[in-house]
Amino acid sequence: MIATLAGRGGCLCLRCFWTASSSAAISATYDGWMPTKSGRRVLLAAPRGYCAGVDRAVQTVEKALDLYGPPVYVRKQIVHNRHVVETLEDRGAIFVEETGEVPEGSIVIFSAHGVAPVVHQEARARDLKAIDATCPLVTKVHNEARRFAGEDYDILLVGHEGHEEVVGTTGEAPEHVHLVDGPDDVTNVQVRDPEKVAWLSQTTLSVDETIATVGKLRERFPQLLDPPSDDICYATQNRQSAVKLMGRDADLVIVVGSANSSNSVRLVEVALESGAGAAYLVDKSDQIDESWLENVEIVGVTSGASVPEILVRGVLDWLAERGYAEVEEIRAADESLLFALPPELRRDLRSAGSSSR
């Protein structure tokens, strides 16, 4: 389920996407589900957990450790999940904040959130073997930023200040990019020419908030250009759709994910906006407060796009032990997208395979 946006000018097709192309399918999915039992139960969101970009990034680190041996350095967290990072550290990955912390001549992997061009330059200056695990959907936004900047547009980047993805995208055209951090920030935007403005967005935002932000931007800048295709990634949209369905009935929604995961935090917000009685973010089951279950019959469970399924299973087991053993799946979409590993790694894997024969 991937939203598309019209080309330059025209309507904000994210709105069309939610009210037309996907609403019928989602309603059919939801209306087709009828609870057959009373009492305590769990609504389990689908899809949930790893998206294609996260799976690719985590595999990149795992295969690099297998191929080159430890240590392998990773700039920033490969994905925003504490369990994943700690597991990879146990295997020999070393996570650093800046490229300058990587010893010269070493292997460095860039995280799924993307990096600015200057980071690639820093890696070359230190003679590092760089493997770029940036999600291809983030790379698409980088390409759009370069294209709009090349045509001398002011770029209004909808996103959260300080997020690694926003830092990387801004770095593609810092003189052209203006960050817009939500609808309330629209009045602060200053551009050179109101008739030559385009917008892009961080891939992990709330769809509804992005619609609201871009709607306000278009009120100020009627000639605002849309990106050639939707920037909010398919996985973010699908996970939010499933939570919207669950929120209609859930007394409580538990979102499995880390606090620095933007898409996980958005799921908590979407659950509350959709009518859930309460919603909480936890890294794993031992962070659940049993008092949350007081007077709760229906618990919704989902996970952010950087969360391994083992953590969700842990939450389901914890709930089952407390009487929530019946599980109903709420499916908003099917996902089958896969991304190839970074070309630098694929090349070395092929060479290693050839030399071993």
Number of C-alpha atoms within 10 A of each C-alpha: 15 15 19 17 20 16 14 13 15 13 15 18 19 22 18 15 16 17 11 12 14 18 15 12 13 20 13 12 16 16 10 9 13 8 8 6 8 9 10 17 22 25 24 24 26 21 26 28 25 18 25 21 27 25 21 22 25 21 14 25 26 17 15 24 18 13 13 12 13 15 16 23 25 26 20 21 21 25 21 25 22 18 17 16 19 15 11 18 17 9 16 17 23 20 21 15 11 12 22 14 11 21 13 15 14 15 20 26 26 24 26 28 29 24 27 19 15 12 18 15 12 14 20 14 12 15 14 19 15 19 20 21 28 22 21 18 20 26 18 14 26 24 14 22 28 18 14 22 19 11 9 13 22 25 29 26 22 25 23 19 12 9 14 19 27 24 19 23 29 23 20 22 21 15 12 22 23 19 22 25 17 18 17 11 14 21 11 10 12 11 16 10 10 15 14 17 23 26 25 28 26 23 25 24 25 22 21 14 15 21 17 16 20 25 18 18 23 20 11 14 18 15 17 23 25 22 21 14 17 21 25 24 21 21 26 25 23 22 28 30 27 27 35 22 25 30 25 15 18 27 21 28 29 25 28 32 32 22 15 13 19 21 26 31 21 21 31 26 17 24 29 20 14 17 18 25 18 17 23 20 22 19 20 21 18 11 12 17 10 11 8 15 15 9 9 16 17 24 26 27 26 30 31 30 28 29 29 21 13 11 19 24 13 14 23 20 14 18 21 16 10 12 13 18 15 16 17 16 16 24 23 27 19 10 15 6 10 11 14 11 19 17 12 13 19 15 12 14 17 10 11 12 10 9 8 6 5
